[in-house]
């Protein structure tokens, strides 16, 4: 008996191209550089002002820039040569951190200049995220697209986890000046790697009416939003993901409050919680890269199943009788999260034609950041008004219920990457 081509591709998936690995290395460096800059500037502002509010202003500028840049990012991603646009973005970022390094050397760096540079740099980051997501399917075969996204999750987890630790150590030992110059080098290396990728052609070519005027920009934004009304798979992904975004605030500052008030754990316990999530996330990313694309499960089933499991873990966290119980739930969430992220991104990348991929990912990014801002605000207020166990438990039940609606009502659990493009 001979196996079908589809079965054979699952058992022996194609290998990744050298271009993908060059992208992966550049992407890892880019993420490392982002954390290096953010940590260095927060430290500088804190040392200069001594104010927690002023220090948090760096993160506020970064988030605001990402929200503002998200919608413009889609039309740009669909009108530029994507690999070159990624290189240009990191050339601009290198110039920004070079300006910071020179200002530091001359003693002219101020918190207000830091805010301006943080805003500009993260505006470019908002441009970068949809364009790299739109490029990945062009670097790998469809049969390994989900696994490729899992390797991108390895990159993200590794770069963020290692860079925060190294940033703290380097700032303590060397101060912000050497860190700023290292940041210039990191973004320069990322730019060089992106320049080495296949050039390709602008996705929309040179057809009449494709230049990015204000009217064309708004048309593109409306077209991106309309795709979410037209395609059931995009609607299902939103229904699954929105509750998760809405409850992200539970795992930010409110987590420290919960661990302290409910489980009697101080800042050290909160730090161990963060370390466990990072380490389990790294393990999960490696597992996802090994498993996804090999098992024959539809990607939609991974998305729905893991999202439902996360709702159940939130409920279990709310009922935790001890700190160790809570740590186990956090570890399980970290291990399974890369499966959700990689499978969902593959469905988003393949749900529409290449011509529309950038703006669909940009709309997704904008909706996510807007929801995250609402999550931090609303859950921070609720955390002072309602019992914390009840807040976590009701959030878990809410997530589980909406995931069932998406899996059954939108048929998400049956959706595969192949065959979803229109």
C-alpha positions, -999 to +999 in steps of 0.1 A: +000+000+000+014+035-009+007+066+010-010+096-005+011+127-013-006+146+015+002+118+040+038+116+027+042+154+031+030+151+067+054+123+075+084+139+056+077+176+055+100+197+033+130+214+050+132+251+055+151+272+029+183+291+037+164+323+032+140+313+060+169+308+084+185+341+074+151+357+081+149+338+114+184+351+125+175+386+116+142+385+133+158+372+165+183+400+165+155+425+158+135+414+188+167+413+210+174+449+199+139+461+208+142+448+243+178+462+246+165+496+237+134+495+259+153+483+290+181+508+285+158+538+280+136+529+310+167+526+331+180+560+318+147+578+325+145+563+360+181+572+369+174+607+355+141+615+371+136+589+400+100+588+390+080+556+384+054+576+364+081+590+341+097+556+336+063+541+327+060+568+300+085+549+279+061+519+277+032+542+271+049+558+241+058+524+228+022+511+230+007+542+216+030+541+186+021+505+178-016+513+179-012+543+156+011+525+132-009+493+129-035+504+103-010+522+080+013+491+082-010+469+061-011+491+030+026+496+032+033+458+036+012+452+005+029+478-016+066+474-009+091+447-016+087+430+017+122+419+024+136+453+014+110+471+035+120+450+065+157+460+059+147+497+055+127+496+087+157+484+106+180+509+089+157+536+103+157+520+137+195+518+136+196+556+128+173+563+158+194+544+183+226+559+168+211+594+176+204+582+212+240+570+215+254+603+202+232+623+225+243+601+255+280+607+245+274+645+244+253+646+276+223+659+256+199+630+261+167+640+280+136+620+290+115+639+264+140+629+237+137+593+249+099+595+246+102+608+210+127+581+199+107+554+217+076+565+198+093+566+165+111+533+169+079+515+178+061+531+149+085+513+128+079+481+148+042+485+140+052+485+103+075+455+107+051+430+124+026+426+096+052+427+068+073+398+083+041+378+089+032+384+053+067+374+041+071+341+059+047+321+036+069+331+006+100+316+023+086+282+031+064+255+015+028+254+026+033+220+042+057+235+068+041+269+072+027+261+107+061+247+118+078+278+104+056+299+126+065+277+156+102+284+149+093+321+149+078+316+183+111+300+194+128+332+182+104+354+201+106+335+234+143+331+233+150+367+223+127+382+249+137+359+277+174+362+272+175+398+263+156+411+294+181+392+316+212+403+296+199+439+294+196+441+332+231+427+337+247+448+311+230+480+323+241+472+359+277+465+349+283+489+320+257+516+321+235+528+292+263+541+269+278+507+258+243+492+257+232+520+233+262+513+209+255+476+211+219+484+201+232+501+169+252+470+160+223+446+166+199+466+144+227+469+117+232+431+117+194+425+114+192+450+085+221+431+067+204+398+071+171+411+057+190+426+027+203+391+020+168+377+015+154+372-021+143+406-034+110+396-050+086+422-065+060+446-050+029+425-043+006+449-061+030+455-089+028+488-108-009+487-118-027+520-120-042+532-087-018+513-064+003+543-052-004+550-015-025+582-016-047+591+014-078+579-006-061+546-014-049+542+022-085+545+035-097+522+008-072+496+018-081+499+055-118+494+047-109+465+024-090+449+053-118+453+077-143+440+051-124+408+048-132+400+084-169+404+077-166+382+046-145+353+057-158+329+083-123+317+093-112+352+102-144+357+122-138+324+141-102+334+149-114+367+163-141+351+184-114+327+198-088+354+203-107+384+216-115+368+251-078+359+254-067+395+246-094+409+270-080+388+299-043+396+293-045+421+321-049+392+345-013+382+338+003+417+339+004+440+370-028+423+384-009+390+387+014+405+413-016+417+433-033+383+431-002+364+442+003+387+471-033+391+484-047+357+477-016+334+480+005+355+503+035+356+478+058+386+476+078+401+446+102+371+446+074+347+440+061+369+412+096+368+397+097+330+398+063+330+382+076+350+353+107+328+350+086+297+349+064+311+321+095+320+301+112+286+305+080+267+298+073+289+268+107+281+254+101+244+259+066+247+243+081+266+213+106+238+206+078+212+210+055+231+187+083+233+161+087+195+163+050+186+164+030+211+143+028+201+106+037+165+115+005+155+132-025+156+109-047+178+131-062+208+114-047+241+125-081+253+136-083+225+161-050+235+177-063+270+180-096+261+195-083+233+217-054+253+232-076+284+237-102+264+255-074+247+276-061+282+285-096+291+298-096+260+319-061+269+333-074+304+342-102+288+361-077+264+378-055+293+387-084+310+403-090+279+425-053+274+433-050+264+470-013+271+470+015+289+452+028+257+437-006+248+422-005+283+406+030+277+392+019+244+376-009+261+358+015+289+346+039+262+333+011+244+314+000+277+298+036+285+288+041+251+272+008+252+252+008+289+241+032+285+212+009+259+196-019+284+197+002+313+183+018+293+155-014+276+143-033+309+144-007+328+125-006+301+098-044+304+093-042+342+092-014+341+066-032+316+044-068+328+048-064+354+020-044+360-012-009+373-010-021+407-023-042+412+009-021+394+035-004+425+049-035+445+056-053+415+072-024+410+096-023+448+103-060+450+111-054+420+134-025+437+151-045+470+156-075+451+171-052+432+195-033+463+208-066+483+213-081+453+232-049+450+253-051+487+264-087+481+274-078+450+292-052+466+314-075+495+322-107+475+329-092+447+348-071+471+369-103+488+380-122+455+385-093+442+406-101+468+433-139+463+431-145+425+430-129+395+447-098+385+427-106+347+427-140+355+413-125+378+386-100+351+375-127+323+376-153+342+356-127+352+330-118+315+326-154+305+321-159+334+297-129+322+276-141+286+276-176+295+265-165+318+236-141+292+223-169+266+221-190+291+201-161+297+177-153+260+173-189+249+167-207+280+154-179+290+130-165+255+123-130+266+133-120+232+146-122+218+111-101+245+093-068+236+078-042+259+063-044+242+029-075+251+010-084+282+030-069+308+006-093+326-017 
